[in-house]
Each structure stands twice: as C-alpha cells, then as structure tokens.
Amino acid sequence: MTPSDKPHAAEPAQFPCGSYTVSAAGKVVVSSLPANFPRVIMEVIGKVVLSAFASAREMDSPVTELAADFAGLEVRARDVTGGAIIFITPQTY
C-alpha cells in the first residue's frame, strides 16, 4: 500500500463566520458568509429575527438586539431600519 492508497481522514466540519443583512421581507441583501452556507438557512434565521423584532415592537418593548446560541453557532442580530443585520460566529466554549 502506497501513501496515496491510504484512506484520508475526514476534515472536521468548520462552522461559518460572517454576517449578512436581510430586507424587511426577509430576503438576503448582502452576505460575507462563505458561499457554501445555505441561503435558505440565512432566510429562515432572518425571518425568525424579523418576527421577534416585530413582536417586541407590538408590545412596546425597545428590543434592538437579539442573541442566541444554536447548534454550535452564536447568532446575534440588530434591528436596522427596513430589516436586520445578523452575525454568525462559532460558539466558543
């Protein structure tokens, strides 16, 4: 067996790091996340974030920033006029 015949160990999954902006409709406007990060996931997160900000406004609660830890990722979002900016980073333990 030559070195090239050996099975290669799988690379560990790398969590994405970057940010993106969603419009008021939840569509991704601009992103610095890796191209392989699914746009549909960005839009789902964006719609949840926008919904949370809208609910806070309906309750007259001045929420302008959200933070959540989910599946190894830190998700932070800021309310901006006409949408939100969302930051995705790997969790640090």
PDB file of N, CA, C and O in Angstrom:
ATOM      1  N   MET A   1       0.846  -1.169   0.000  1.00  0.00           N
ATOM      2  CA  MET A   1       0.000   0.000   0.000  1.00  0.00           C
ATOM      3  C   MET A   1       0.894   1.235   0.000  1.00  0.00           C
ATOM      4  O   MET A   1       1.760   1.377   0.864  1.00  0.00           O
ATOM      5  N   THR A   2       0.693   2.104  -0.939  1.00  0.00           N
ATOM      6  CA  THR A   2       1.462   3.342  -1.020  1.00  0.00           C
ATOM      7  C   THR A   2       0.741   4.426  -0.214  1.00  0.00           C
ATOM      8  O   THR A   2      -0.444   4.289   0.088  1.00  0.00           O
ATOM      9  N   PRO A   3       1.458   5.510   0.138  1.00  0.00           N
ATOM     10  CA  PRO A   3       0.809   6.580   0.906  1.00  0.00           C
ATOM     11  C   PRO A   3      -0.436   7.134   0.223  1.00  0.00           C
ATOM     12  O   PRO A   3      -1.370   7.563   0.901  1.00  0.00           O
ATOM     13  N   SER A   4      -0.464   7.132  -1.098  1.00  0.00           N
ATOM     14  CA  SER A   4      -1.638   7.671  -1.788  1.00  0.00           C
ATOM     15  C   SER A   4      -2.817   6.711  -1.735  1.00  0.00           C
ATOM     16  O   SER A   4      -3.944   7.114  -2.023  1.00  0.00           O
ATOM     17  N   ASP A   5      -2.584   5.436  -1.370  1.00  0.00           N
ATOM     18  CA  ASP A   5      -3.661   4.461  -1.267  1.00  0.00           C
ATOM     19  C   ASP A   5      -4.368   4.501   0.087  1.00  0.00           C
ATOM     20  O   ASP A   5      -5.446   3.927   0.243  1.00  0.00           O
ATOM     21  N   LYS A   6      -3.768   5.170   1.056  1.00  0.00           N
ATOM     22  CA  LYS A   6      -4.360   5.216   2.389  1.00  0.00           C
ATOM     23  C   LYS A   6      -5.627   6.054   2.362  1.00  0.00           C
ATOM     24  O   LYS A   6      -5.701   7.067   1.667  1.00  0.00           O
ATOM     25  N   PRO A   7      -6.624   5.619   3.125  1.00  0.00           N
ATOM     26  CA  PRO A   7      -7.843   6.442   3.190  1.00  0.00           C
ATOM     27  C   PRO A   7      -7.537   7.752   3.913  1.00  0.00           C
ATOM     28  O   PRO A   7      -6.768   7.788   4.874  1.00  0.00           O
ATOM     29  N   HIS A   8      -8.144   8.799   3.439  1.00  0.00           N
ATOM     30  CA  HIS A   8      -7.941  10.121   4.036  1.00  0.00           C
ATOM     31  C   HIS A   8      -8.931  10.327   5.172  1.00  0.00           C
ATOM     32  O   HIS A   8     -10.105   9.973   5.070  1.00  0.00           O
ATOM     33  N   ALA A   9      -8.439  10.899   6.239  1.00  0.00           N
ATOM     34  CA  ALA A   9      -9.315  11.226   7.346  1.00  0.00           C
ATOM     35  C   ALA A   9     -10.223  12.381   6.923  1.00  0.00           C
ATOM     36  O   ALA A   9      -9.799  13.298   6.219  1.00  0.00           O
ATOM     37  N   ALA A  10     -11.458  12.318   7.358  1.00  0.00           N
ATOM     38  CA  ALA A  10     -12.408  13.386   7.029  1.00  0.00           C
ATOM     39  C   ALA A  10     -12.017  14.651   7.784  1.00  0.00           C
ATOM     40  O   ALA A  10     -11.650  14.604   8.958  1.00  0.00           O
ATOM     41  N   GLU A  11     -12.102  15.762   7.100  1.00  0.00           N
ATOM     42  CA  GLU A  11     -11.833  17.046   7.727  1.00  0.00           C
ATOM     43  C   GLU A  11     -12.983  17.367   8.679  1.00  0.00           C
ATOM     44  O   GLU A  11     -14.141  17.108   8.352  1.00  0.00           O
ATOM     45  N   PRO A  12     -12.683  17.926   9.846  1.00  0.00           N
ATOM     46  CA  PRO A  12     -13.775  18.315  10.739  1.00  0.00           C
ATOM     47  C   PRO A  12     -14.581  19.449  10.111  1.00  0.00           C
ATOM     48  O   PRO A  12     -14.050  20.294   9.391  1.00  0.00           O
ATOM     49  N   ALA A  13     -15.867  19.437  10.406  1.00  0.00           N
ATOM     50  CA  ALA A  13     -16.730  20.493   9.875  1.00  0.00           C
ATOM     51  C   ALA A  13     -16.318  21.828  10.463  1.00  0.00           C
ATOM     52  O   ALA A  13     -16.094  21.949  11.667  1.00  0.00           O
ATOM     53  N   GLN A  14     -16.221  22.815   9.610  1.00  0.00           N
ATOM     54  CA  GLN A  14     -15.888  24.152  10.083  1.00  0.00           C
ATOM     55  C   GLN A  14     -17.158  24.987  10.105  1.00  0.00           C
ATOM     56  O   GLN A  14     -17.905  25.040   9.129  1.00  0.00           O
ATOM     57  N   PHE A  15     -17.385  25.635  11.232  1.00  0.00           N
ATOM     58  CA  PHE A  15     -18.554  26.473  11.345  1.00  0.00           C
ATOM     59  C   PHE A  15     -18.293  27.794  10.627  1.00  0.00           C
ATOM     60  O   PHE A  15     -17.164  28.285  10.614  1.00  0.00           O
ATOM     61  N   PRO A  16     -19.324  28.360  10.038  1.00  0.00           N
ATOM     62  CA  PRO A  16     -19.152  29.610   9.308  1.00  0.00           C
ATOM     63  C   PRO A  16     -18.953  30.792  10.242  1.00  0.00           C
ATOM     64  O   PRO A  16     -19.304  30.753  11.421  1.00  0.00           O
ATOM     65  N   CYS A  17     -18.389  31.823   9.683  1.00  0.00           N
ATOM     66  CA  CYS A  17     -18.210  33.071  10.423  1.00  0.00           C
ATOM     67  C   CYS A  17     -18.441  34.209   9.436  1.00  0.00           C
ATOM     68  O   CYS A  17     -17.820  34.253   8.374  1.00  0.00           O
ATOM     69  N   GLY A  18     -19.324  35.115   9.786  1.00  0.00           N
ATOM     70  CA  GLY A  18     -19.594  36.244   8.911  1.00  0.00           C
ATOM     71  C   GLY A  18     -20.893  36.918   9.296  1.00  0.00           C
ATOM     72  O   GLY A  18     -21.449  36.658  10.364  1.00  0.00           O
ATOM     73  N   SER A  19     -21.365  37.770   8.437  1.00  0.00           N
ATOM     74  CA  SER A  19     -22.618  38.473   8.703  1.00  0.00           C
ATOM     75  C   SER A  19     -23.388  38.629   7.405  1.00  0.00           C
ATOM     76  O   SER A  19     -22.859  38.463   6.306  1.00  0.00           O
ATOM     77  N   TYR A  20     -24.652  38.955   7.580  1.00  0.00           N
ATOM     78  CA  TYR A  20     -25.474  39.239   6.403  1.00  0.00           C
ATOM     79  C   TYR A  20     -26.607  40.163   6.802  1.00  0.00           C
ATOM     80  O   TYR A  20     -26.947  40.290   7.979  1.00  0.00           O
ATOM     81  N   THR A  21     -27.181  40.802   5.805  1.00  0.00           N
ATOM     82  CA  THR A  21     -28.287  41.727   6.018  1.00  0.00           C
ATOM     83  C   THR A  21     -29.505  41.192   5.304  1.00  0.00           C
ATOM     84  O   THR A  21     -29.422  40.715   4.172  1.00  0.00           O
ATOM     85  N   VAL A  22     -30.655  41.278   5.988  1.00  0.00           N
ATOM     86  CA  VAL A  22     -31.911  40.883   5.360  1.00  0.00           C
ATOM     87  C   VAL A  22     -32.812  42.103   5.242  1.00  0.00           C
ATOM     88  O   VAL A  22     -32.772  43.011   6.072  1.00  0.00           O
ATOM     89  N   SER A  23     -33.621  42.103   4.197  1.00  0.00           N
ATOM     90  CA  SER A  23     -34.593  43.174   3.985  1.00  0.00           C
ATOM     91  C   SER A  23     -35.783  42.955   4.921  1.00  0.00           C
ATOM     92  O   SER A  23     -35.853  41.945   5.621  1.00  0.00           O
ATOM     93  N   ALA A  24     -36.706  43.898   4.929  1.00  0.00           N
ATOM     94  CA  ALA A  24     -37.910  43.773   5.750  1.00  0.00           C
ATOM     95  C   ALA A  24     -38.732  42.537   5.359  1.00  0.00           C
ATOM     96  O   ALA A  24     -39.501  42.023   6.171  1.00  0.00           O
ATOM     97  N   ALA A  25     -38.571  42.066   4.134  1.00  0.00           N
ATOM     98  CA  ALA A  25     -39.281  40.865   3.675  1.00  0.00           C
ATOM     99  C   ALA A  25     -38.520  39.584   4.004  1.00  0.00           C
ATOM    100  O   ALA A  25     -39.003  38.490   3.714  1.00  0.00           O
ATOM    101  N   GLY A  26     -37.336  39.707   4.606  1.00  0.00           N
ATOM    102  CA  GLY A  26     -36.561  38.524   4.981  1.00  0.00           C
ATOM    103  C   GLY A  26     -35.635  38.003   3.896  1.00  0.00           C
ATOM    104  O   GLY A  26     -35.067  36.921   4.043  1.00  0.00           O
ATOM    105  N   LYS A  27     -35.474  38.735   2.826  1.00  0.00           N
ATOM    106  CA  LYS A  27     -34.576  38.323   1.743  1.00  0.00           C
ATOM    107  C   LYS A  27     -33.151  38.795   2.020  1.00  0.00           C
ATOM    108  O   LYS A  27     -32.940  39.904   2.512  1.00  0.00           O
ATOM    109  N   VAL A  28     -32.187  37.953   1.704  1.00  0.00           N
ATOM    110  CA  VAL A  28     -30.783  38.298   1.915  1.00  0.00           C
ATOM    111  C   VAL A  28     -30.383  39.385   0.922  1.00  0.00           C
ATOM    112  O   VAL A  28     -30.565  39.238  -0.287  1.00  0.00           O
ATOM    113  N   VAL A  29     -29.835  40.475   1.451  1.00  0.00           N
ATOM    114  CA  VAL A  29     -29.409  41.597   0.615  1.00  0.00           C
ATOM    115  C   VAL A  29     -27.926  41.485   0.303  1.00  0.00           C
ATOM    116  O   VAL A  29     -27.512  41.607  -0.850  1.00  0.00           O
ATOM    117  N   VAL A  30     -27.126  41.249   1.346  1.00  0.00           N
ATOM    118  CA  VAL A  30     -25.681  41.136   1.190  1.00  0.00           C
ATOM    119  C   VAL A  30     -25.168  40.190   2.264  1.00  0.00           C
ATOM    120  O   VAL A  30     -25.736  40.112   3.353  1.00  0.00           O
ATOM    121  N   SER A  31     -24.076  39.460   1.951  1.00  0.00           N
ATOM    122  CA  SER A  31     -23.559  38.485   2.903  1.00  0.00           C
ATOM    123  C   SER A  31     -22.047  38.377   2.806  1.00  0.00           C
ATOM    124  O   SER A  31     -21.471  38.451   1.720  1.00  0.00           O
ATOM    125  N   SER A  32     -21.407  38.199   3.971  1.00  0.00           N
ATOM    126  CA  SER A  32     -19.974  37.898   3.995  1.00  0.00           C
ATOM    127  C   SER A  32     -19.731  36.459   4.452  1.00  0.00           C
ATOM    128  O   SER A  32     -18.592  36.065   4.701  1.00  0.00           O
ATOM    129  N   LEU A  33     -20.806  35.679   4.561  1.00  0.00           N
ATOM    130  CA  LEU A  33     -20.676  34.269   4.931  1.00  0.00           C
ATOM    131  C   LEU A  33     -20.107  33.481   3.754  1.00  0.00           C
ATOM    132  O   LEU A  33     -20.224  33.916   2.608  1.00  0.00           O
ATOM    133  N   PRO A  34     -19.489  32.321   4.020  1.00  0.00           N
ATOM    134  CA  PRO A  34     -18.967  31.505   2.923  1.00  0.00           C
ATOM    135  C   PRO A  34     -20.078  31.140   1.933  1.00  0.00           C
ATOM    136  O   PRO A  34     -21.238  30.989   2.315  1.00  0.00           O
ATOM    137  N   ALA A  35     -19.713  31.003   0.687  1.00  0.00           N
ATOM    138  CA  ALA A  35     -20.688  30.700  -0.367  1.00  0.00           C
ATOM    139  C   ALA A  35     -21.414  29.383  -0.136  1.00  0.00           C
ATOM    140  O   ALA A  35     -22.522  29.197  -0.639  1.00  0.00           O
ATOM    141  N   ASN A  36     -20.805  28.455   0.623  1.00  0.00           N
ATOM    142  CA  ASN A  36     -21.464  27.165   0.831  1.00  0.00           C
ATOM    143  C   ASN A  36     -22.463  27.184   1.990  1.00  0.00           C
ATOM    144  O   ASN A  36     -23.105  26.169   2.259  1.00  0.00           O
ATOM    145  N   PHE A  37     -22.607  28.327   2.686  1.00  0.00           N
ATOM    146  CA  PHE A  37     -23.620  28.440   3.742  1.00  0.00           C
ATOM    147  C   PHE A  37     -24.962  28.632   3.050  1.00  0.00           C
ATOM    148  O   PHE A  37     -25.129  29.590   2.295  1.00  0.00           O
ATOM    149  N   PRO A  38     -25.926  27.742   3.291  1.00  0.00           N
ATOM    150  CA  PRO A  38     -27.190  27.775   2.527  1.00  0.00           C
ATOM    151  C   PRO A  38     -27.985  29.072   2.698  1.00  0.00           C
ATOM    152  O   PRO A  38     -28.271  29.509   3.813  1.00  0.00           O
ATOM    153  N   ARG A  39     -28.324  29.657   1.583  1.00  0.00           N
ATOM    154  CA  ARG A  39     -29.105  30.902   1.589  1.00  0.00           C
ATOM    155  C   ARG A  39     -30.462  30.669   2.252  1.00  0.00           C
ATOM    156  O   ARG A  39     -30.977  31.555   2.935  1.00  0.00           O
ATOM    157  N   VAL A  40     -31.037  29.497   2.059  1.00  0.00           N
ATOM    158  CA  VAL A  40     -32.342  29.216   2.665  1.00  0.00           C
ATOM    159  C   VAL A  40     -32.239  29.267   4.192  1.00  0.00           C
ATOM    160  O   VAL A  40     -33.176  29.716   4.852  1.00  0.00           O
ATOM    161  N   ILE A  41     -31.127  28.819   4.759  1.00  0.00           N
ATOM    162  CA  ILE A  41     -30.926  28.890   6.211  1.00  0.00           C
ATOM    163  C   ILE A  41     -30.808  30.353   6.644  1.00  0.00           C
ATOM    164  O   ILE A  41     -31.361  30.748   7.670  1.00  0.00           O
ATOM    165  N   MET A  42     -30.088  31.148   5.860  1.00  0.00           N
ATOM    166  CA  MET A  42     -29.974  32.575   6.174  1.00  0.00           C
ATOM    167  C   MET A  42     -31.359  33.229   6.191  1.00  0.00           C
ATOM    168  O   MET A  42     -31.661  34.033   7.073  1.00  0.00           O
ATOM    169  N   GLU A  43     -32.194  32.880   5.214  1.00  0.00           N
ATOM    170  CA  GLU A  43     -33.517  33.489   5.136  1.00  0.00           C
ATOM    171  C   GLU A  43     -34.413  33.026   6.279  1.00  0.00           C
ATOM    172  O   GLU A  43     -35.194  33.819   6.804  1.00  0.00           O
ATOM    173  N   VAL A  44     -34.316  31.763   6.672  1.00  0.00           N
ATOM    174  CA  VAL A  44     -35.115  31.266   7.796  1.00  0.00           C
ATOM    175  C   VAL A  44     -34.718  31.992   9.082  1.00  0.00           C
ATOM    176  O   VAL A  44     -35.579  32.467   9.822  1.00  0.00           O
ATOM    177  N   ILE A  45     -33.422  32.076   9.343  1.00  0.00           N
ATOM    178  CA  ILE A  45     -32.952  32.801  10.524  1.00  0.00           C
ATOM    179  C   ILE A  45     -33.411  34.252  10.452  1.00  0.00           C
ATOM    180  O   ILE A  45     -33.876  34.806  11.448  1.00  0.00           O
ATOM    181  N   GLY A  46     -33.284  34.864   9.289  1.00  0.00           N
ATOM    182  CA  GLY A  46     -33.693  36.263   9.111  1.00  0.00           C
ATOM    183  C   GLY A  46     -35.162  36.484   9.411  1.00  0.00           C
ATOM    184  O   GLY A  46     -35.517  37.463  10.066  1.00  0.00           O
ATOM    185  N   LYS A  47     -36.021  35.591   8.943  1.00  0.00           N
ATOM    186  CA  LYS A  47     -37.463  35.739   9.186  1.00  0.00           C
ATOM    187  C   LYS A  47     -37.797  35.576  10.662  1.00  0.00           C
ATOM    188  O   LYS A  47     -38.669  36.274  11.179  1.00  0.00           O
ATOM    189  N   VAL A  48     -37.112  34.657  11.350  1.00  0.00           N
ATOM    190  CA  VAL A  48     -37.327  34.490  12.795  1.00  0.00           C
ATOM    191  C   VAL A  48     -36.900  35.761  13.535  1.00  0.00           C
ATOM    192  O   VAL A  48     -37.609  36.243  14.418  1.00  0.00           O
ATOM    193  N   VAL A  49     -35.748  36.289  13.168  1.00  0.00           N
ATOM    194  CA  VAL A  49     -35.241  37.515  13.792  1.00  0.00           C
ATOM    195  C   VAL A  49     -36.210  38.678  13.552  1.00  0.00           C
ATOM    196  O   VAL A  49     -36.556  39.400  14.487  1.00  0.00           O
ATOM    197  N   LEU A  50     -36.643  38.859  12.313  1.00  0.00           N
ATOM    198  CA  LEU A  50     -37.567  39.951  11.998  1.00  0.00           C
ATOM    199  C   LEU A  50     -38.883  39.802  12.756  1.00  0.00           C
ATOM    200  O   LEU A  50     -39.456  40.789  13.217  1.00  0.00           O
ATOM    201  N   SER A  51     -39.353  38.577  12.881  1.00  0.00           N
ATOM    202  CA  SER A  51     -40.587  38.306  13.622  1.00  0.00           C
ATOM    203  C   SER A  51     -40.425  38.667  15.099  1.00  0.00           C
ATOM    204  O   SER A  51     -41.330  39.238  15.708  1.00  0.00           O
ATOM    205  N   ALA A  52     -39.269  38.332  15.667  1.00  0.00           N
ATOM    206  CA  ALA A  52     -39.013  38.661  17.075  1.00  0.00           C
ATOM    207  C   ALA A  52     -38.976  40.175  17.278  1.00  0.00           C
ATOM    208  O   ALA A  52     -39.540  40.679  18.249  1.00  0.00           O
ATOM    209  N   PHE A  53     -38.326  40.900  16.384  1.00  0.00           N
ATOM    210  CA  PHE A  53     -38.281  42.358  16.491  1.00  0.00           C
ATOM    211  C   PHE A  53     -39.685  42.955  16.342  1.00  0.00           C
ATOM    212  O   PHE A  53     -40.044  43.887  17.063  1.00  0.00           O
ATOM    213  N   ALA A  54     -40.481  42.418  15.406  1.00  0.00           N
ATOM    214  CA  ALA A  54     -41.847  42.921  15.200  1.00  0.00           C
ATOM    215  C   ALA A  54     -42.706  42.660  16.438  1.00  0.00           C
ATOM    216  O   ALA A  54     -43.489  43.521  16.841  1.00  0.00           O
ATOM    217  N   SER A  55     -42.565  41.493  17.036  1.00  0.00           N
ATOM    218  CA  SER A  55     -43.322  41.175  18.254  1.00  0.00           C
ATOM    219  C   SER A  55     -42.948  42.123  19.382  1.00  0.00           C
ATOM    220  O   SER A  55     -43.816  42.582  20.125  1.00  0.00           O
ATOM    221  N   ALA A  56     -41.666  42.415  19.512  1.00  0.00           N
ATOM    222  CA  ALA A  56     -41.211  43.341  20.554  1.00  0.00           C
ATOM    223  C   ALA A  56     -41.806  44.735  20.328  1.00  0.00           C
ATOM    224  O   ALA A  56     -42.225  45.395  21.279  1.00  0.00           O
ATOM    225  N   ARG A  57     -41.840  45.178  19.078  1.00  0.00           N
ATOM    226  CA  ARG A  57     -42.426  46.490  18.774  1.00  0.00           C
ATOM    227  C   ARG A  57     -43.916  46.522  19.127  1.00  0.00           C
ATOM    228  O   ARG A  57     -44.407  47.516  19.664  1.00  0.00           O
ATOM    229  N   GLU A  58     -44.638  45.428  18.824  1.00  0.00           N
ATOM    230  CA  GLU A  58     -46.069  45.350  19.129  1.00  0.00           C
ATOM    231  C   GLU A  58     -46.325  45.435  20.633  1.00  0.00           C
ATOM    232  O   GLU A  58     -47.379  45.911  21.055  1.00  0.00           O
ATOM    233  N   MET A  59     -45.380  44.983  21.434  1.00  0.00           N
ATOM    234  CA  MET A  59     -45.522  45.014  22.892  1.00  0.00           C
ATOM    235  C   MET A  59     -44.892  46.265  23.491  1.00  0.00           C
ATOM    236  O   MET A  59     -44.740  46.360  24.709  1.00  0.00           O
ATOM    237  N   ASP A  60     -44.521  47.234  22.640  1.00  0.00           N
ATOM    238  CA  ASP A  60     -43.867  48.470  23.079  1.00  0.00           C
ATOM    239  C   ASP A  60     -42.622  48.190  23.916  1.00  0.00           C
ATOM    240  O   ASP A  60     -42.349  48.885  24.894  1.00  0.00           O
ATOM    241  N   SER A  61     -41.879  47.173  23.521  1.00  0.00           N
ATOM    242  CA  SER A  61     -40.636  46.810  24.201  1.00  0.00           C
ATOM    243  C   SER A  61     -39.467  47.212  23.297  1.00  0.00           C
ATOM    244  O   SER A  61     -39.401  46.788  22.144  1.00  0.00           O
ATOM    245  N   PRO A  62     -38.562  48.012  23.808  1.00  0.00           N
ATOM    246  CA  PRO A  62     -37.477  48.530  22.961  1.00  0.00           C
ATOM    247  C   PRO A  62     -36.344  47.521  22.734  1.00  0.00           C
ATOM    248  O   PRO A  62     -35.217  47.740  23.179  1.00  0.00           O
ATOM    249  N   VAL A  63     -36.641  46.439  22.055  1.00  0.00           N
ATOM    250  CA  VAL A  63     -35.614  45.442  21.745  1.00  0.00           C
ATOM    251  C   VAL A  63     -34.976  45.815  20.414  1.00  0.00           C
ATOM    252  O   VAL A  63     -35.661  45.925  19.398  1.00  0.00           O
ATOM    253  N   THR A  64     -33.665  46.009  20.427  1.00  0.00           N
ATOM    254  CA  THR A  64     -32.968  46.347  19.187  1.00  0.00           C
ATOM    255  C   THR A  64     -31.880  45.327  18.859  1.00  0.00           C
ATOM    256  O   THR A  64     -31.282  45.372  17.784  1.00  0.00           O
ATOM    257  N   GLU A  65     -31.627  44.412  19.787  1.00  0.00           N
ATOM    258  CA  GLU A  65     -30.590  43.401  19.561  1.00  0.00           C
ATOM    259  C   GLU A  65     -31.016  42.074  20.181  1.00  0.00           C
ATOM    260  O   GLU A  65     -31.582  42.040  21.274  1.00  0.00           O
ATOM    261  N   LEU A  66     -30.739  40.990  19.474  1.00  0.00           N
ATOM    262  CA  LEU A  66     -31.036  39.639  19.957  1.00  0.00           C
ATOM    263  C   LEU A  66     -29.766  38.803  19.918  1.00  0.00           C
ATOM    264  O   LEU A  66     -28.877  39.039  19.099  1.00  0.00           O
ATOM    265  N   ALA A  67     -29.692  37.823  20.813  1.00  0.00           N
ATOM    266  CA  ALA A  67     -28.562  36.896  20.816  1.00  0.00           C
ATOM    267  C   ALA A  67     -29.099  35.498  21.102  1.00  0.00           C
ATOM    268  O   ALA A  67     -29.971  35.318  21.953  1.00  0.00           O
ATOM    269  N   ALA A  68     -28.570  34.514  20.384  1.00  0.00           N
ATOM    270  CA  ALA A  68     -28.967  33.121  20.594  1.00  0.00           C
ATOM    271  C   ALA A  68     -27.781  32.217  20.304  1.00  0.00           C
ATOM    272  O   ALA A  68     -26.970  32.502  19.423  1.00  0.00           O
ATOM    273  N   ASP A  69     -27.688  31.143  21.039  1.00  0.00           N
ATOM    274  CA  ASP A  69     -26.695  30.104  20.779  1.00  0.00           C
ATOM    275  C   ASP A  69     -27.450  28.913  20.220  1.00  0.00           C
ATOM    276  O   ASP A  69     -28.413  28.439  20.822  1.00  0.00           O
ATOM    277  N   PHE A  70     -27.011  28.435  19.072  1.00  0.00           N
ATOM    278  CA  PHE A  70     -27.738  27.355  18.412  1.00  0.00           C
ATOM    279  C   PHE A  70     -26.782  26.436  17.681  1.00  0.00           C
ATOM    280  O   PHE A  70     -26.048  26.871  16.794  1.00  0.00           O
ATOM    281  N   ALA A  71     -26.791  25.171  18.050  1.00  0.00           N
ATOM    282  CA  ALA A  71     -26.048  24.118  17.340  1.00  0.00           C
ATOM    283  C   ALA A  71     -24.600  24.499  17.041  1.00  0.00           C
ATOM    284  O   ALA A  71     -24.128  24.320  15.918  1.00  0.00           O
ATOM    285  N   GLY A  72     -23.902  25.020  18.039  1.00  0.00           N
ATOM    286  CA  GLY A  72     -22.501  25.361  17.854  1.00  0.00           C
ATOM    287  C   GLY A  72     -22.254  26.735  17.271  1.00  0.00           C
ATOM    288  O   GLY A  72     -21.107  27.117  17.038  1.00  0.00           O
ATOM    289  N   LEU A  73     -23.320  27.482  17.034  1.00  0.00           N
ATOM    290  CA  LEU A  73     -23.185  28.819  16.459  1.00  0.00           C
ATOM    291  C   LEU A  73     -23.740  29.875  17.401  1.00  0.00           C
ATOM    292  O   LEU A  73     -24.721  29.640  18.108  1.00  0.00           O
ATOM    293  N   GLU A  74     -23.108  31.030  17.404  1.00  0.00           N
ATOM    294  CA  GLU A  74     -23.673  32.203  18.068  1.00  0.00           C
ATOM    295  C   GLU A  74     -24.350  33.031  16.982  1.00  0.00           C
ATOM    296  O   GLU A  74     -23.742  33.360  15.964  1.00  0.00           O
ATOM    297  N   VAL A  75     -25.607  33.357  17.212  1.00  0.00           N
ATOM    298  CA  VAL A  75     -26.362  34.183  16.273  1.00  0.00           C
ATOM    299  C   VAL A  75     -26.713  35.471  17.005  1.00  0.00           C
ATOM    300  O   VAL A  75     -27.390  35.444  18.033  1.00  0.00           O
ATOM    301  N   ARG A  76     -26.256  36.584  16.479  1.00  0.00           N
ATOM    302  CA  ARG A  76     -26.566  37.894  17.043  1.00  0.00           C
ATOM    303  C   ARG A  76     -27.196  38.733  15.939  1.00  0.00           C
ATOM    304  O   ARG A  76     -26.764  38.698  14.787  1.00  0.00           O
ATOM    305  N   ALA A  77     -28.210  39.477  16.307  1.00  0.00           N
ATOM    306  CA  ALA A  77     -28.925  40.269  15.303  1.00  0.00           C
ATOM    307  C   ALA A  77     -29.214  41.661  15.834  1.00  0.00           C
ATOM    308  O   ALA A  77     -29.468  41.849  17.024  1.00  0.00           O
ATOM    309  N   ARG A  78     -29.171  42.624  14.940  1.00  0.00           N
ATOM    310  CA  ARG A  78     -29.505  44.010  15.274  1.00  0.00           C
ATOM    311  C   ARG A  78     -30.601  44.503  14.347  1.00  0.00           C
ATOM    312  O   ARG A  78     -30.570  44.291  13.135  1.00  0.00           O
ATOM    313  N   ASP A  79     -31.554  45.157  14.952  1.00  0.00           N
ATOM    314  CA  ASP A  79     -32.650  45.747  14.193  1.00  0.00           C
ATOM    315  C   ASP A  79     -32.124  46.981  13.472  1.00  0.00           C
ATOM    316  O   ASP A  79     -31.520  47.856  14.092  1.00  0.00           O
ATOM    317  N   VAL A  80     -32.348  47.050  12.188  1.00  0.00           N
ATOM    318  CA  VAL A  80     -31.999  48.236  11.407  1.00  0.00           C
ATOM    319  C   VAL A  80     -33.233  48.630  10.609  1.00  0.00           C
ATOM    320  O   VAL A  80     -34.090  47.795  10.318  1.00  0.00           O
ATOM    321  N   THR A  81     -33.316  49.879  10.268  1.00  0.00           N
ATOM    322  CA  THR A  81     -34.469  50.355   9.517  1.00  0.00           C
ATOM    323  C   THR A  81     -34.643  49.527   8.249  1.00  0.00           C
ATOM    324  O   THR A  81     -33.747  49.466   7.407  1.00  0.00           O
ATOM    325  N   GLY A  82     -35.791  48.897   8.124  1.00  0.00           N
ATOM    326  CA  GLY A  82     -36.087  48.114   6.930  1.00  0.00           C
ATOM    327  C   GLY A  82     -35.462  46.737   6.908  1.00  0.00           C
ATOM    328  O   GLY A  82     -35.324  46.159   5.829  1.00  0.00           O
ATOM    329  N   GLY A  83     -35.077  46.183   8.043  1.00  0.00           N
ATOM    330  CA  GLY A  83     -34.519  44.827   8.051  1.00  0.00           C
ATOM    331  C   GLY A  83     -33.682  44.563   9.282  1.00  0.00           C
ATOM    332  O   GLY A  83     -33.948  45.094  10.360  1.00  0.00           O
ATOM    333  N   ALA A  84     -32.662  43.731   9.105  1.00  0.00           N
ATOM    334  CA  ALA A  84     -31.789  43.375  10.221  1.00  0.00           C
ATOM    335  C   ALA A  84     -30.419  42.978   9.691  1.00  0.00           C
ATOM    336  O   ALA A  84     -30.277  42.522   8.557  1.00  0.00           O
ATOM    337  N   ILE A  85     -29.422  43.160  10.537  1.00  0.00           N
ATOM    338  CA  ILE A  85     -28.095  42.637  10.239  1.00  0.00           C
ATOM    339  C   ILE A  85     -27.862  41.504  11.226  1.00  0.00           C
ATOM    340  O   ILE A  85     -28.117  41.646  12.422  1.00  0.00           O
ATOM    341  N   ILE A  86     -27.374  40.376  10.714  1.00  0.00           N
ATOM    342  CA  ILE A  86     -27.227  39.167  11.512  1.00  0.00           C
ATOM    343  C   ILE A  86     -25.768  38.707  11.448  1.00  0.00           C
ATOM    344  O   ILE A  86     -25.177  38.605  10.374  1.00  0.00           O
ATOM    345  N   PHE A  87     -25.219  38.439  12.604  1.00  0.00           N
ATOM    346  CA  PHE A  87     -23.828  37.994  12.740  1.00  0.00           C
ATOM    347  C   PHE A  87     -23.828  36.521  13.142  1.00  0.00           C
ATOM    348  O   PHE A  87     -24.518  36.128  14.083  1.00  0.00           O
ATOM    349  N   ILE A  88     -23.058  35.717  12.431  1.00  0.00           N
ATOM    350  CA  ILE A  88     -22.933  34.285  12.716  1.00  0.00           C
ATOM    351  C   ILE A  88     -21.469  34.003  13.055  1.00  0.00           C
ATOM    352  O   ILE A  88     -20.576  34.314  12.266  1.00  0.00           O
ATOM    353  N   THR A  89     -21.226  33.419  14.220  1.00  0.00           N
ATOM    354  CA  THR A  89     -19.871  33.036  14.611  1.00  0.00           C
ATOM    355  C   THR A  89     -19.910  31.692  15.318  1.00  0.00           C
ATOM    356  O   THR A  89     -20.927  31.340  15.915  1.00  0.00           O
ATOM    357  N   PRO A  90     -18.822  30.935  15.262  1.00  0.00           N
ATOM    358  CA  PRO A  90     -18.786  29.679  16.008  1.00  0.00           C
ATOM    359  C   PRO A  90     -18.822  29.965  17.515  1.00  0.00           C
ATOM    360  O   PRO A  90     -18.247  30.947  17.984  1.00  0.00           O
ATOM    361  N   GLN A  91     -19.500  29.099  18.256  1.00  0.00           N
ATOM    362  CA  GLN A  91     -19.523  29.256  19.704  1.00  0.00           C
ATOM    363  C   GLN A  91     -18.131  28.981  20.249  1.00  0.00           C
ATOM    364  O   GLN A  91     -17.403  28.129  19.740  1.00  0.00           O
ATOM    365  N   THR A  92     -17.782  29.707  21.276  1.00  0.00           N
ATOM    366  CA  THR A  92     -16.535  29.443  21.967  1.00  0.00           C
ATOM    367  C   THR A  92     -16.883  28.863  23.323  1.00  0.00           C
ATOM    368  O   THR A  92     -17.752  29.377  24.027  1.00  0.00           O
ATOM    369  N   TYR A  93     -16.211  27.806  23.678  1.00  0.00           N
ATOM    370  CA  TYR A  93     -16.515  27.126  24.947  1.00  0.00           C
ATOM    371  C   TYR A  93     -15.409  27.353  25.932  1.00  0.00           C
ATOM    372  O   TYR A  93     -15.477  26.863  27.059  1.00  0.00           O
TER     373      TYR A  93
END
